Amino acid sequence: MVRSLWTAATGMNAQQTNVDTISNNLANVNTAGYKAQGAQFKSLLYQTLQTVTTTANGDPRPTTSQVGLGVRTASINSYFSQGSLLANDSTTAFAISGKGFFAYQDADGNPLYTRNGDFTWALGNDDGTELVLTTTDGNIILDENGEEIRIDGGLIANKLTVGGDGTIYYPDDDGVPQSLGVTIGLWQFNNPGGLERVGSTAFRVTAASGDALAERGDDANEDLEVSEIVQGYLEGSNVNVATEMVNLIVAQRAYEMNSTAITTTDSMMQTANSLKR
């Protein structure tokens, strides 16, 4: 009976992780570029009570007796399905239609990738003649060749536009958009599920995800289906509230059942101890 206490306890721990994951999804339902997560479980080792053997008469006993020792959290997976495109009044709001990721560098110079296109134009020097495209945290976005997006010439930020391929334009004297020769970079991965999550919407390359594959630029991978950048929109989270609420109810019920198993075992042990009276 003591075994059942520990088995049910592992179930409670696993369901607590499940509830934590679901809660995080619900908390980020309005976070631009957020990708939902889901906890996955696997059974623990089984204890063998009876091995394959023979009876006293020499007859074979072809079955074994094994009892499980519970469950544990195997992984917490991220789901990279496309979120809804939500209209935004900002001229520096960019959504990706496709499998691509924006890129920028962290404080240590390591590339991070995100689907959150809530950017802004900031001054890149003291005299105000250079513009840089940055995240809301001030990290400079990278172009198609992995270089920081910096635009010289003292241009007016709200007049800059971006085409579907990421090319940045600025109107001439006649109001006709002209390419500035700078393109916002997009990258894909052979296994995005292997990316390491950094914060809520940023990801880091791992051995499981494979190297980042450029959609355009000098190192472009021609086998990729290129994505499209949509200016004036942000990609909403791909969290399905109805699904998460159902999963939350299931996790709660599973937690309660494991708790009941512990209570039942405790009652049986209490009854066994009282037999001596």
matplotlib code that plots the C-alpha trace (Angstrom):
import matplotlib.pyplot as plt

x = [0.0, 2.9, 3.8, 0.4, 1.1, 4.2, 2.5, -0.4, 2.0, 3.9, 0.5, -0.3, 3.1, 2.7, -0.8, 0.5, 3.0, 0.2, -2.0, 1.0, 1.5, -2.1, -2.2, 0.8, -1.0, -4.1, -2.1, -0.4, -3.6, -3.2, 0.6, 1.7, 3.6, 3.2, 3.2, 1.1, 2.8, 1.6, 2.9, 3.6, 3.9, 5.5, 5.1, 7.8, 9.5, 7.5, 8.3, 8.2, 6.3, 6.2, 8.5, 7.8, 8.3, 6.7, 4.3, 5.0, 3.8, 6.2, 3.5, 4.6, 3.3, 3.7, 2.6, 4.4, 3.1, 4.2, 2.9, 3.6, 5.3, 3.6, 4.2, 6.5, 6.6, 8.5, 8.6, 6.8, 6.3, 5.7, 3.2, 4.1, 0.8, -0.1, -1.8, -4.5, -3.3, -4.6, -4.8, -2.6, -2.4, 1.4, 3.5, 6.1, 3.8, 4.7, 3.1, 4.5, 2.3, 4.3, 6.9, 9.5, 11.0, 12.4, 15.9, 17.8, 20.9, 20.8, 23.2, 25.9, 25.6, 23.8, 20.9, 17.4, 14.3, 10.7, 7.3, 6.5, 6.7, 5.9, 8.9, 9.8, 12.2, 14.8, 17.7, 21.0, 23.3, 23.4, 22.9, 19.7, 20.8, 20.5, 17.5, 17.5, 14.6, 14.4, 12.2, 10.3, 13.3, 15.7, 17.3, 18.1, 16.4, 18.6, 18.4, 18.4, 22.2, 22.2, 23.4, 21.7, 19.1, 20.5, 19.3, 21.2, 20.1, 18.0, 14.7, 11.3, 10.5, 6.7, 7.2, 9.1, 7.1, 7.9, 6.9, 5.7, 9.3, 10.6, 12.1, 12.1, 10.9, 10.9, 8.9, 10.8, 9.8, 6.8, 5.6, 6.6, 8.1, 11.8, 13.7, 16.5, 18.3, 17.6, 15.4, 14.1, 15.4, 13.3, 14.6, 13.1, 14.1, 13.9, 12.5, 11.1, 9.9, 13.5, 14.0, 14.8, 12.3, 13.8, 11.1, 7.6, 8.1, 11.8, 13.7, 17.3, 18.8, 19.7, 21.1, 17.5, 16.2, 19.0, 20.7, 18.6, 17.8, 17.6, 14.6, 16.3, 19.8, 23.2, 22.7, 19.1, 17.9, 16.0, 14.1, 12.1, 8.6, 9.2, 7.0, 5.3, 5.6, 2.3, 2.8, 0.1, -0.7, 0.6, 0.3, -1.8, -1.1, -2.2, -3.8, -7.3, -9.1, -11.8, -9.3, -7.2, -10.2, -11.2, -7.6, -7.6, -10.8, -9.2, -6.0, -8.0, -10.0, -6.9, -5.3, -8.4, -8.3, -4.7, -5.5, -8.3, -6.0, -3.7, -6.7, -7.9, -4.5, -4.3, -7.7, -6.6, -3.4, -5.3, -7.7, -4.9, -3.2, -6.4, -6.8, -4.5, -7.0]
y = [0.0, 2.3, 2.0, 3.5, 6.6, 7.4, 6.4, 8.8, 11.5, 11.3, 11.7, 14.8, 16.3, 15.7, 17.2, 20.3, 20.8, 20.3, 23.0, 25.4, 25.0, 25.6, 28.6, 30.1, 29.6, 31.4, 34.2, 34.8, 34.6, 38.3, 38.2, 38.9, 36.1, 33.7, 30.0, 27.7, 24.9, 21.4, 19.1, 15.5, 12.6, 9.1, 6.1, 5.4, 2.0, -1.0, -3.3, -7.0, -9.0, -12.3, -13.3, -15.9, -19.3, -22.8, -24.2, -26.9, -29.4, -28.1, -26.3, -23.0, -19.8, -17.5, -14.2, -11.8, -9.6, -6.0, -3.0, 0.6, 3.2, 6.3, 9.0, 11.9, 14.9, 13.9, 17.2, 20.5, 21.1, 24.3, 24.4, 26.7, 26.8, 30.2, 32.7, 35.1, 38.3, 41.3, 44.8, 47.4, 51.1, 51.2, 51.4, 49.2, 46.3, 43.3, 39.9, 36.9, 34.8, 31.5, 29.6, 32.3, 34.0, 37.5, 37.6, 39.9, 39.6, 39.4, 41.3, 38.7, 38.9, 35.5, 35.4, 35.0, 34.3, 35.5, 35.8, 38.9, 41.7, 44.6, 46.8, 50.5, 52.8, 54.3, 56.7, 54.9, 57.8, 61.1, 63.4, 61.6, 60.8, 57.0, 54.9, 51.4, 48.9, 47.5, 45.3, 47.0, 46.0, 47.9, 44.9, 45.7, 43.5, 41.7, 41.9, 39.1, 38.7, 38.7, 42.3, 45.0, 47.1, 50.6, 53.3, 56.5, 59.8, 61.4, 59.9, 60.4, 57.1, 57.1, 57.4, 54.1, 51.1, 47.4, 45.1, 41.5, 40.3, 42.5, 45.2, 48.6, 51.5, 55.3, 57.7, 60.0, 63.6, 62.3, 60.1, 56.9, 54.3, 53.5, 50.6, 51.4, 48.1, 46.8, 43.8, 42.4, 38.9, 35.8, 32.4, 28.9, 25.7, 22.0, 21.3, 24.4, 22.2, 21.8, 25.5, 26.7, 29.2, 32.4, 34.5, 34.4, 35.0, 34.5, 31.3, 30.1, 27.6, 24.2, 21.0, 19.6, 22.5, 22.6, 25.7, 28.7, 28.6, 32.0, 32.5, 35.3, 36.8, 35.6, 32.3, 31.7, 28.1, 27.6, 24.6, 26.8, 28.1, 31.8, 33.7, 37.0, 40.1, 42.0, 45.6, 47.0, 43.7, 41.6, 37.8, 37.0, 34.0, 30.6, 29.7, 28.2, 29.3, 26.7, 23.9, 25.1, 25.3, 21.7, 20.6, 22.5, 20.6, 17.3, 18.1, 19.1, 15.9, 13.8, 15.7, 15.0, 11.3, 11.0, 12.8, 10.4, 7.4, 8.8, 9.3, 5.8, 4.3, 6.2, 4.9, 1.3, 1.7, 3.2, 0.2, -2.2, -0.6, -0.7, -4.5, -5.0, -3.5]
z = [0.0, 0.6, -3.1, -4.0, -2.0, -4.0, -7.3, -6.7, -5.6, -8.9, -10.6, -8.6, -9.4, -13.1, -13.1, -11.2, -14.0, -16.5, -14.8, -14.6, -18.4, -19.2, -16.9, -18.7, -22.0, -20.7, -19.2, -22.7, -24.7, -25.8, -26.1, -29.7, -31.3, -28.3, -29.1, -26.9, -24.9, -23.9, -21.2, -22.3, -19.9, -19.8, -17.4, -14.9, -14.6, -13.7, -10.7, -11.5, -9.0, -10.8, -13.7, -16.4, -14.7, -14.3, -11.8, -9.3, -11.9, -14.5, -16.5, -18.0, -16.5, -19.6, -18.0, -15.7, -13.0, -13.1, -11.3, -12.4, -10.3, -11.6, -14.2, -14.8, -17.1, -20.3, -22.1, -22.5, -26.2, -28.1, -30.9, -33.8, -35.7, -37.3, -35.1, -36.3, -37.9, -35.9, -37.3, -35.6, -36.1, -35.8, -39.0, -37.3, -36.6, -38.7, -38.9, -40.6, -42.8, -43.1, -41.1, -40.8, -37.7, -37.2, -35.7, -33.4, -31.1, -27.3, -25.0, -25.6, -29.4, -29.7, -32.2, -30.9, -33.1, -32.6, -34.3, -32.3, -34.9, -32.5, -33.5, -33.5, -35.3, -32.9, -33.4, -34.0, -33.3, -31.4, -34.4, -35.4, -39.0, -38.5, -37.8, -36.4, -36.4, -32.8, -30.6, -27.7, -25.6, -27.8, -29.6, -33.2, -35.8, -38.4, -42.1, -44.6, -44.3, -40.5, -40.2, -38.0, -39.8, -39.9, -42.3, -42.9, -44.4, -41.8, -43.1, -41.5, -39.7, -40.2, -44.0, -44.2, -45.5, -45.8, -48.7, -48.4, -49.0, -46.2, -48.4, -46.8, -49.0, -48.7, -51.0, -53.4, -54.1, -56.2, -53.4, -55.2, -52.8, -53.6, -52.3, -49.8, -50.5, -47.0, -46.3, -43.0, -42.6, -42.0, -40.9, -40.7, -38.9, -39.8, -36.3, -34.7, -31.8, -30.8, -30.2, -26.6, -25.3, -24.0, -22.3, -23.7, -27.4, -28.2, -29.0, -29.2, -31.6, -30.2, -31.7, -31.8, -33.8, -36.3, -37.7, -38.8, -42.5, -44.3, -46.6, -48.5, -48.9, -49.8, -47.9, -48.8, -48.9, -52.1, -50.8, -48.3, -48.9, -48.3, -45.8, -46.3, -44.0, -43.5, -42.3, -40.0, -38.4, -35.5, -35.1, -32.1, -29.9, -31.1, -27.8, -28.1, -25.0, -25.3, -25.7, -22.8, -20.5, -21.3, -20.7, -17.4, -16.3, -17.2, -15.4, -12.3, -12.3, -12.7, -9.8, -7.7, -8.5, -7.5, -4.3, -3.7, -4.2, -1.5, 0.9, 0.2, 0.9, 4.1, 5.2, 4.4, 6.4, 9.3, 9.2, 9.1, 12.1, 14.1, 13.8, 16.7, 19.1]

ax = plt.figure().add_subplot(projection="3d")
ax.plot(x, y, z, "-o")
ax.set_aspect("equal")
plt.show()
